[in-house]
Amino acid sequence: MDRLEFLRTKIEKKELPTYVYGYPSKRAYRAFRQPLRIADVIEQVNRSKQINIYVHIPFCRYRCTYCTLLTTRNRHGTQESYVGRLVEHIARYGEYFGDQEVVSIYFGGGTPTLLTKHQFSEIFAALDTAFPKRSRRCEITVEGAPDSFDNNLMDCLQALGVNRMSMGIQSMEPGELAHCGRPYSIEIAKAAIEALIKRFSHVNLDLIYGLRGQTLNSWILSLGRMLDYEPQTISLYPVVIRPMTNVITSKMCDPELFFSEAEKYEVYDQNVALMASKGYRQESFTRFTRMTGDHAYRQEMSDFEGTPLLGLGAGARSYLGQYHYSTDYAVDGRAASRIISAFSDRPFDSGAIASHGIKLTSEDVARRYALLGLTLSALSRKKYAAISGRALADDFGEELKALESLQLVNLADDDVCQLTQKGFKYSSIIARMFYSDTMVSLEEQYQAA
């Protein structure tokens, strides 16, 4: 199928693939024949002069019905040892990469705000010592859930230099929240939002549309209540039902209970119009921001441009040049707990920093920049040529012509290729047009544990 036909067919069918936030995805990872060594990646990192840091905190109080992240609810007795091992890894990686300028630090999960003030202080002290060079505009983000922290912890994070908080609200309707597997009241969510906005200069709030039992009216109510708080950034995600999640295993995945893909696109159109009317600028398929003159999620932008990302902790993915790697991955709670325990029990080994991942070809490094840059309307022809040694039009001329033909991209700028409003809408389809055959095959063959 040629590229134009590929796009036209999938758009006409109203296909809505999973939102693309990385390339390759973890489904393309496999066990390395030999463990990856620090020596394999050090040159590629040092060549950049800058680095992003991601810290994975895999502990949760409960598991949301749609969650596929590496998490465990068995945190008592293991959280302290896990933090201790993180601190060790930070110190050891600092021996090799400590001269890099840190562009961003991101605490994801799981639920990072289940850590204590002392544990956060330990981790930040280790980061300050191991990675003392910080960009003047270094973005430091912590994710949290509404029922996972109090005012004292927020004050601690503010004092430690956190300047961006991201919280998954998902819904402002009690019934929908319960269907998500979140056992707290809307009042708790409201109080958490107010406390964050009071303290932090940048707050991102997530909502999910298409949840079980949700209606268009209930969705508009949730989004309207969120807009009342005027957060700097709001991320709006269509729900995705994946294998191994609680939605599947508890037999709650009757299609009649969820929006169809066509209905999700209708909701998306209404979201775009409403967010624009409230003064928000669309930055990606999911993200809308009131920030001007800056990107609302700098780690993503920097990562997409090719700055190395060092992942710390079980389940954290590192993107270090051609090498993308992590610990093993699992959705099942028992399997995830074993992976997390194995991380906590095993000292850092520079001769075996990872067992699972992939080495990208030079072609896939170029594809990665092209497809991720395009999803943010930041695909630079000059940067592509610097990365690949070739002209963008020589490698992806057919793709660009197809996109322009369907009015999905504006190619008038001499350098940057920008998605149109229609292009943002179908950006998940567009991204998959750039996948290599190898990555498609690896993802199709992947079996989650």
C-alpha positions as CSV (number, residue, x, y, z in Angstrom):
1,M,0.0,0.0,0.0
2,D,1.5,3.4,-0.9
3,R,1.7,6.1,1.7
4,L,-1.2,8.2,0.4
5,E,-3.5,5.1,0.4
6,F,-2.2,4.1,3.8
7,L,-3.2,7.5,5.3
8,R,-6.5,7.8,3.4
9,T,-7.7,4.3,4.3
10,K,-6.9,4.6,8.0
11,I,-8.5,8.1,8.3
12,E,-11.6,7.0,6.5
13,K,-11.9,4.0,8.8
14,K,-11.6,6.3,11.8
15,E,-8.7,4.2,13.2
16,L,-7.2,5.5,16.4
17,P,-3.9,3.9,17.3
18,T,-2.3,4.2,20.7
19,Y,-0.9,7.6,21.2
20,V,2.8,7.6,20.2
21,Y,5.1,8.9,22.9
22,G,8.3,7.1,21.9
23,Y,10.1,5.1,19.2
24,P,10.6,2.3,19.4
25,S,8.1,1.3,22.1
26,K,9.0,-1.1,24.9
27,R,7.2,-3.8,22.9
28,A,10.2,-3.8,20.5
29,Y,12.6,-4.6,23.3
30,R,14.1,-8.1,23.6
31,A,16.7,-9.7,25.9
32,F,20.2,-8.8,24.8
33,R,22.5,-11.7,23.9
34,Q,25.0,-10.2,26.2
35,P,24.2,-7.7,29.0
36,L,24.7,-4.1,27.9
37,R,27.8,-2.5,29.4
38,I,28.4,1.2,30.4
39,A,31.3,1.1,27.9
40,D,28.8,0.5,25.1
41,V,27.0,3.8,25.7
42,I,29.4,6.2,27.3
43,E,30.8,7.7,24.1
44,Q,27.3,8.3,22.7
45,V,26.2,10.1,25.8
46,N,29.3,12.2,26.2
47,R,29.1,13.4,22.6
48,S,25.8,15.2,23.5
49,K,27.1,17.4,26.4
50,Q,23.5,17.3,27.8
51,I,21.4,14.7,29.4
52,N,17.8,14.2,30.6
53,I,17.1,12.1,33.8
54,Y,14.0,10.0,34.4
55,V,13.5,8.3,37.8
56,H,10.9,5.5,38.0
57,I,9.0,5.1,41.3
58,P,7.0,1.9,40.8
59,F,4.8,2.0,43.9
60,C,1.0,2.5,44.0
61,R,-1.7,2.2,46.5
62,Y,-4.0,0.6,43.9
63,R,-3.9,-0.3,40.2
64,C,-6.1,1.7,37.8
65,T,-8.1,-0.5,35.5
66,Y,-6.4,0.7,32.3
67,C,-2.8,0.8,33.7
68,T,0.0,-1.0,31.9
69,L,2.9,0.5,33.8
70,L,5.5,-1.4,35.8
71,T,4.1,-1.0,39.3
72,T,3.5,-2.8,42.5
73,R,1.2,-2.3,45.5
74,N,3.6,-4.3,47.7
75,R,5.6,-1.3,48.8
76,H,5.8,-1.8,52.6
77,G,9.2,-3.2,53.4
78,T,10.5,-2.7,49.9
79,Q,10.3,1.1,49.3
80,E,13.2,1.9,51.5
81,S,15.5,-0.7,49.9
82,Y,14.4,0.5,46.4
83,V,15.3,4.1,47.2
84,G,18.7,3.0,48.6
85,R,19.5,1.2,45.3
86,L,18.3,4.2,43.3
87,V,20.7,6.4,45.3
88,E,23.5,4.0,44.5
89,H,22.7,4.0,40.8
90,I,22.6,7.8,40.7
91,A,26.1,8.0,42.3
92,R,27.6,5.4,40.0
93,Y,26.1,6.8,36.8
94,G,27.4,10.2,38.0
95,E,30.9,8.8,37.7
96,Y,30.5,8.4,34.0
97,F,28.0,11.1,33.0
98,G,28.4,13.7,35.8
99,D,29.9,16.3,33.4
100,Q,26.8,16.5,31.3
101,E,24.5,19.5,31.7
102,V,21.1,18.2,33.1
103,V,18.3,19.6,31.0
104,S,15.4,17.9,32.9
105,I,14.6,15.5,35.8
106,Y,11.4,13.7,35.8
107,F,9.9,11.5,38.6
108,G,7.4,9.1,37.1
109,G,5.6,6.0,38.2
110,G,3.7,4.4,39.7
111,T,3.0,7.2,42.2
112,P,6.2,9.1,43.1
113,T,4.4,11.1,45.8
114,L,4.1,8.0,47.9
115,L,7.8,8.6,48.8
116,T,8.4,10.3,52.1
117,K,10.0,13.7,52.5
118,H,13.2,12.0,53.7
119,Q,13.3,9.7,50.7
120,F,12.9,12.5,48.2
121,S,15.6,14.5,50.1
122,E,17.9,11.5,49.8
123,I,17.4,11.2,46.0
124,F,17.7,14.9,45.4
125,A,20.9,15.0,47.4
126,A,22.3,12.2,45.3
127,L,21.3,13.9,42.1
128,D,22.9,17.2,43.2
129,T,26.2,15.5,44.0
130,A,26.4,13.2,41.0
131,F,25.0,15.7,38.4
132,P,26.0,19.2,39.6
133,K,25.6,20.9,36.2
134,R,22.1,22.1,35.6
135,S,20.6,24.0,32.7
136,R,19.5,27.4,33.8
137,R,16.0,26.4,32.7
138,C,16.2,22.8,34.1
139,E,12.7,21.3,34.3
140,I,12.1,19.2,37.4
141,T,8.8,17.3,37.4
142,V,7.1,15.0,39.9
143,E,4.0,13.0,39.1
144,G,1.4,12.5,41.8
145,A,-2.1,11.1,42.4
146,P,-4.6,13.3,44.3
147,D,-4.8,11.1,47.4
148,S,-1.0,10.4,47.7
149,F,0.5,13.5,49.4
150,D,-0.1,16.2,51.8
151,N,0.8,19.9,52.2
152,N,4.1,19.1,54.0
153,L,5.3,16.9,51.1
154,M,4.4,19.6,48.6
155,D,6.3,22.2,50.5
156,C,9.2,19.8,50.7
157,L,9.2,19.3,46.9
158,Q,8.9,23.0,46.3
159,A,12.0,23.6,48.5
160,L,13.9,20.9,46.7
161,G,13.5,22.8,43.4
162,V,10.6,21.0,41.8
163,N,9.1,23.5,39.3
164,R,6.5,21.3,37.5
165,M,3.9,19.0,38.9
166,S,1.8,16.5,36.9
167,M,-1.3,14.9,38.3
168,G,-3.6,12.3,36.8
169,I,-7.1,13.4,37.6
170,Q,-8.7,11.3,34.8
171,S,-12.3,12.2,35.7
172,M,-14.3,14.6,38.0
173,E,-17.3,12.3,38.1
174,P,-17.5,9.9,41.1
175,G,-18.9,6.9,39.2
176,E,-16.3,7.1,36.5
177,L,-13.5,7.5,39.1
178,A,-14.8,4.3,40.8
179,H,-14.7,2.5,37.4
180,C,-11.1,3.5,37.0
181,G,-10.3,1.8,40.3
182,R,-9.6,5.0,42.2
183,P,-11.0,4.8,45.7
184,Y,-11.2,8.5,46.7
185,S,-13.7,11.3,46.5
186,I,-13.9,14.1,44.0
187,E,-13.4,16.5,47.0
188,I,-9.9,15.0,47.5
189,A,-9.1,15.6,43.9
190,K,-10.3,19.2,44.1
191,A,-8.3,19.9,47.2
192,A,-5.1,18.4,45.6
193,I,-5.5,20.6,42.4
194,E,-5.9,23.7,44.5
195,A,-2.9,22.9,46.6
196,L,-0.7,22.3,43.6
197,I,-1.7,25.4,41.8
198,K,-1.1,27.5,44.9
199,R,2.5,26.3,45.2
200,F,3.9,25.5,41.7
201,S,4.5,27.7,38.7
202,H,3.6,24.9,36.3
203,V,0.9,22.3,36.8
204,N,-0.2,19.7,34.3
205,L,-3.5,17.9,34.9
206,D,-4.5,14.7,33.0
207,L,-8.0,13.7,32.0
208,I,-9.1,10.5,30.1
209,Y,-12.1,10.4,27.7
210,G,-13.9,7.2,26.7
211,L,-13.9,5.7,30.2
212,R,-16.4,3.0,31.1
213,G,-19.8,4.4,31.4
214,Q,-18.8,7.9,30.4
215,T,-21.1,10.0,28.3
216,L,-20.4,13.1,26.3
217,N,-22.2,15.2,28.9
218,S,-20.2,13.8,31.8
219,W,-17.0,14.3,29.9
220,I,-17.8,17.9,29.2
221,L,-18.6,18.4,32.9
222,S,-15.2,16.9,33.9
223,L,-13.3,19.1,31.4
224,G,-15.3,22.2,32.4
225,R,-14.5,21.6,36.1
226,M,-10.8,21.2,35.2
227,L,-10.8,24.4,33.2
228,D,-12.3,26.3,36.2
229,Y,-8.9,25.9,37.9
230,E,-7.0,27.4,34.8
231,P,-4.0,25.1,35.1
232,Q,-1.0,25.9,32.9
233,T,-1.3,22.7,31.0
234,I,-4.0,20.1,30.5
235,S,-3.4,16.7,28.8
236,L,-6.5,14.9,27.4
237,Y,-6.0,11.2,26.6
238,P,-8.4,8.8,24.9
239,V,-8.7,5.6,26.9
240,V,-6.9,2.6,25.5
241,I,-7.9,-1.0,26.4
242,R,-4.7,-3.1,26.4
243,P,-4.1,-6.8,27.2
244,M,-3.3,-7.8,30.8
245,T,-5.1,-4.7,32.3
246,N,-7.7,-4.9,35.0
247,V,-10.4,-3.9,32.4
248,I,-9.6,-7.1,30.4
249,T,-9.0,-9.5,33.3
250,S,-12.2,-8.4,35.2
251,K,-14.3,-8.9,32.0
252,M,-15.4,-5.2,31.9
253,C,-14.3,-4.6,28.3
254,D,-17.8,-4.8,26.7
255,P,-17.5,-2.3,23.8
256,E,-20.9,-1.0,24.5
257,L,-19.5,0.5,27.8
258,F,-16.9,2.6,26.0
259,F,-16.7,5.2,23.3
260,S,-16.0,3.8,19.9
261,E,-13.0,5.1,18.0
262,A,-15.2,7.3,15.8
263,E,-16.9,8.8,19.0
264,K,-13.4,9.5,20.5
265,Y,-12.6,11.5,17.4
266,E,-15.8,13.4,17.8
267,V,-14.9,14.2,21.4
268,Y,-11.4,15.1,20.3
269,D,-12.8,17.7,17.9
270,Q,-14.9,19.2,20.7
271,N,-11.9,19.3,23.0
272,V,-9.8,21.2,20.5
273,A,-12.5,23.8,20.0
274,L,-13.2,24.2,23.7
275,M,-9.5,24.5,24.7
276,A,-8.9,27.1,22.0
277,S,-11.8,29.1,23.2
278,K,-10.3,29.1,26.7
279,G,-6.9,30.4,25.5
280,Y,-5.0,27.1,25.3
281,R,-2.5,26.4,22.5
282,Q,-2.4,22.8,21.2
283,E,1.0,21.3,21.4
284,S,0.4,17.7,20.5
285,F,-2.5,15.2,20.1
286,T,-3.0,15.2,23.8
287,R,-1.5,18.3,25.3
288,F,-2.9,21.9,25.5
289,T,-1.1,24.7,27.3
290,R,-1.4,28.3,28.3
291,M,2.4,28.8,28.3
292,T,3.8,31.1,25.7
293,G,7.3,31.1,24.3
294,D,8.2,27.7,25.7
295,H,7.4,24.0,25.5
296,A,5.1,22.7,28.2
297,Y,7.0,19.4,28.6
298,R,10.7,20.1,28.1
299,Q,11.9,16.6,28.8
300,E,9.8,15.2,25.9
301,M,10.9,18.0,23.6
302,S,14.6,17.5,24.4
303,D,14.3,13.7,24.2
304,F,12.6,13.9,20.8
305,E,15.4,16.1,19.5
306,G,17.9,13.4,20.5
307,T,19.3,14.5,23.9
308,P,20.2,11.3,25.8
309,L,17.7,10.2,28.5
310,L,19.1,8.3,31.5
311,G,16.4,6.1,33.1
312,L,16.9,5.2,36.8
313,G,15.0,2.4,38.5
314,A,13.1,-0.7,37.6
315,G,11.1,-0.2,34.5
316,A,12.8,3.1,33.6
317,R,13.8,3.3,29.9
318,S,17.1,4.9,28.9
319,Y,17.6,6.4,25.4
320,L,21.3,6.7,25.0
321,G,22.1,7.2,21.3
322,Q,21.6,3.9,19.4
323,Y,20.9,2.0,22.6
324,H,17.5,2.0,24.2
325,Y,17.1,-0.2,27.2
326,S,15.4,-1.0,30.5
327,T,14.9,-3.8,33.0
328,D,12.5,-6.5,31.9
329,Y,8.9,-5.4,31.8
330,A,5.6,-6.9,33.0
331,V,2.0,-5.8,33.5
332,D,1.0,-8.7,35.8
333,G,1.5,-7.6,39.4
334,R,3.4,-10.6,40.6
335,A,5.8,-10.5,37.7
336,A,6.3,-6.8,38.2
337,S,7.0,-7.3,41.9
338,R,9.7,-9.8,41.0
339,I,11.4,-7.4,38.6
340,I,11.3,-4.6,41.2
341,S,12.7,-6.8,43.9
342,A,15.5,-8.0,41.6
343,F,16.5,-4.4,41.0
344,S,16.5,-3.6,44.7
345,D,18.6,-6.7,45.5
346,R,21.3,-6.3,42.8
347,P,24.2,-3.8,43.2
348,F,25.1,-1.6,40.2
349,D,27.3,-3.4,37.7
350,S,29.0,-1.3,35.0
351,G,29.5,-4.5,33.0
352,A,25.8,-5.3,33.0
353,I,23.7,-2.2,33.1
354,A,20.7,-3.7,31.2
355,S,19.4,-7.1,30.1
356,H,16.6,-5.9,27.8
357,G,16.5,-3.3,25.0
358,I,17.4,-2.7,21.4
359,K,20.2,-1.2,19.4
360,L,18.8,1.1,16.7
361,T,20.2,1.1,13.3
362,S,21.3,4.5,11.9
363,E,18.1,4.4,9.8
364,D,15.9,4.0,12.8
365,V,17.7,6.8,14.7
366,A,16.7,9.0,11.7
367,R,13.2,7.6,11.7
368,R,12.9,8.3,15.4
369,Y,13.7,12.0,15.0
370,A,11.4,12.3,12.0
371,L,8.3,10.7,13.5
372,L,8.6,12.1,17.0
373,G,9.6,15.6,15.8
374,L,6.6,15.7,13.4
375,T,4.1,14.8,16.2
376,L,5.2,18.0,18.0
377,S,5.4,20.1,14.8
378,A,9.1,20.5,15.3
379,L,10.6,18.4,12.5
380,S,13.6,20.4,11.3
381,R,15.0,19.6,7.9
382,K,18.4,21.0,9.0
383,K,18.5,18.9,12.1
384,Y,17.4,15.8,10.2
385,A,20.3,16.3,7.8
386,A,22.7,16.7,10.7
387,I,21.5,13.5,12.3
388,S,21.2,11.3,9.2
389,G,23.6,12.9,6.7
390,R,20.8,12.9,4.1
391,A,18.0,15.3,3.1
392,L,14.6,14.7,4.7
393,A,12.9,14.7,1.2
394,D,15.3,12.1,-0.1
395,D,14.4,9.7,2.7
396,F,10.7,10.5,3.2
397,G,9.6,12.3,0.1
398,E,6.7,10.0,-0.5
399,E,5.5,10.4,3.1
400,L,5.7,14.2,2.9
401,K,3.8,14.4,-0.4
402,A,1.1,12.2,1.0
403,L,0.8,14.4,4.2
404,E,0.7,17.6,2.1
405,S,-1.9,16.1,-0.3
406,L,-4.3,15.4,2.6
407,Q,-3.6,18.8,4.2
408,L,-2.0,17.2,7.3
409,V,1.2,19.1,7.2
410,N,2.4,22.6,6.2
411,L,5.8,22.4,4.3
412,A,6.0,26.0,3.4
413,D,8.6,26.8,6.0
414,D,12.2,26.4,4.7
415,D,13.1,24.4,7.7
416,V,10.4,23.2,10.1
417,C,7.6,20.9,9.0
418,Q,4.4,21.7,10.9
419,L,1.3,19.7,11.4
420,T,-2.0,21.4,10.5
421,Q,-4.9,21.1,12.9
422,K,-6.1,18.1,10.9
423,G,-2.6,16.7,11.2
424,F,-2.6,16.9,15.0
425,K,-5.9,14.9,14.9
426,Y,-4.4,12.1,13.0
427,S,-0.9,12.3,14.3
428,S,-1.0,8.8,15.8
429,I,-1.7,7.4,12.3
430,I,0.9,9.6,10.8
431,A,3.6,8.5,13.2
432,R,3.0,4.8,12.3
433,M,3.6,5.6,8.6
434,F,7.2,6.2,9.6
435,Y,7.8,2.9,11.4
436,S,10.3,0.6,9.9
437,D,9.2,-2.9,9.0
438,T,11.5,-4.3,11.7
439,M,9.8,-2.3,14.4
440,V,6.3,-3.2,13.2
441,S,7.3,-6.9,13.3
442,L,8.9,-6.8,16.7
443,E,5.8,-5.0,18.2
444,E,3.4,-7.5,16.6
445,Q,5.4,-10.4,18.0
446,Y,5.6,-9.0,21.5
447,Q,3.9,-11.0,24.4
448,A,3.4,-9.1,27.6
449,A,4.0,-10.9,30.9
